[in-house]
Amino acid sequence: MALLGIIAFLAVLAAIYGPQYWVGHTMRRHSVERPDFPGTGGEMAQHLVERFELAGVGVEATDAGDHYDPETRMVRLSNANFDAASLTAVAVRHTRSATHYSIIAANAGWRSGNHWQASQ
């Protein structure tokens, strides 16, 4: 019976920490600079801010990790992702930015259709 409990405990640990490990491993594997990418993670984030006309939203590098600060309306990327032209930098920027742009748009009273539009 104790063996079954240990197995269950290990299964729970694997379910909790396994995905985190796998994502970290995959992101480290793809963090190599790519000369075929036209820009950095920071440049791509700034492009999306301009493309979706998110007035008042900025992009900057930080030591605090990738996040969006709603008080200052700032998308902050780690220095490695801000300055890098790697698949990881673009994926982090894109994933975080898409999530945060959706939050920004919702907070600003925007709605989405085929294009982002200010609500009337």
BELLINGI-V225491 format. One line per field, one symbol per residue. ss: DSSP state (H for helix, E for strand, - for the rest). A space follows every 10 residues. Layout:
# BELLINGI-V225491
ss = ???
This chain:
# BELLINGI-V225491
ss = -HHHHHHHHH HHHHHHHHHH HHHHHHHHH- --E------- HHHHHHHHHH H------EEE EE----EEE- ---EEEEEHH HHH--EHHHH HHHHHHHHHH HHHHHHH--E EE---EEE--
